[in-house]
């Protein structure tokens, strides 16, 4: 039964399955429109209290800002998670299923709302097709991720299109989709971090970069001074300059800079 049909979002309730089906029928033009639709979703979820939620993202190309991602986590996902009416599936995931659309980058941005450093607590599952998602929600199949994705993963170079852009085709078993899309997510986040922080990293001197490597590995100032054959005071100076140049305040914020060491 259709219970909401807004400017961009349509929500149906499958009462027999205690399931909400949320379909992006068109793409929001900005963060405000995106938030408004999700507020409607929140009110409906709190009223109906479904045990399952499925999101169909085929028509979603909108990429929310980092501020909006945090807003969604705090004001939409977290209240639903804390209410406790979403059940868990047989493989330990919360019964929140996302079905990918053609715009994979927009899909990855949606996934970013559920990053580990956010607070909602949800561990959703990602699928290539609505049929796969429904089967999982019905617990007809157990779709635990395959550990070795390389066994069935195939990437083919398809040439250069009319816009001069390189095109690759990826083929993968549908049962590995959740693991594969998470792999893409990791690669995308690493690439984005490198592009956004390359100038900060380049501002470090060679000795500061060497010091940073040891910091990321967990060495103390005393241990680093022994490794680099310099005084403890010198390492402390390097560390202070690194903190200032990278605009960080603690070691955990430095960890992503290991991407520059590959």
Protein Blocks (a to p, Z undefined) as FASTA:
>chain_A
ZZbdcfkbccdddfknopacdddfbdcfbfklmmmmmmmmmmmmmmnopabdcddfklpc
bdcdfklmmmmmmmmmmmmmmnopaccdfkopacddcdddfblmlmmmmmmmmgfklmno
pacdddfbfklmmmmmnomaccbdcfblmlmgccddebjcfkopacddddddfklmmmmm
mmmmmmmmmmmmmmmmmmmmmmpcfklmmmmmmmmnopafklmmmmnopafklmmmmmmm
mmmmnopabfklmmmmmmmmZZ
